[in-house]
Amino acid sequence: MKKSYLTLVVHILVKEEFREEIKDALLKLVGPTRGEEGNIAYDLHQDNENPNLFLFHEKWVDQEYLTKHSHSAHIAAYRIISKDKLENVTAYKMTELTN
């Protein structure tokens, strides 16, 4: 039977004047996060029509690993950098459906 993983989809809408700064900060999260135990996938996307909109598509073994990720040093640093520079952040936690 195939293992069902935890999927996280995060939409990040950046204030236009901070777009490049936040884009750089988001890109810096990718490498360290992909190296974390329990991470299956961690992909960053930028919207083709609205360059201020970014999306993370993440896959984790389970909630425990996602919680560890949320307490990591690189996420803490990102929170400081991005403070007051975002319009909106929406996160969706989902369970992968399998047959």
Secondary structure, 3 states (H helix, E strand, C coil): CCCCCEEEEEEEEECHHHHHHHHHHHHHHHHHHHCCCCEEEEEEEECCCCCCEEEEEEEECCHHHHHHHHCCHHHHHHHHHHCCCEEEEEEEEEECCCC
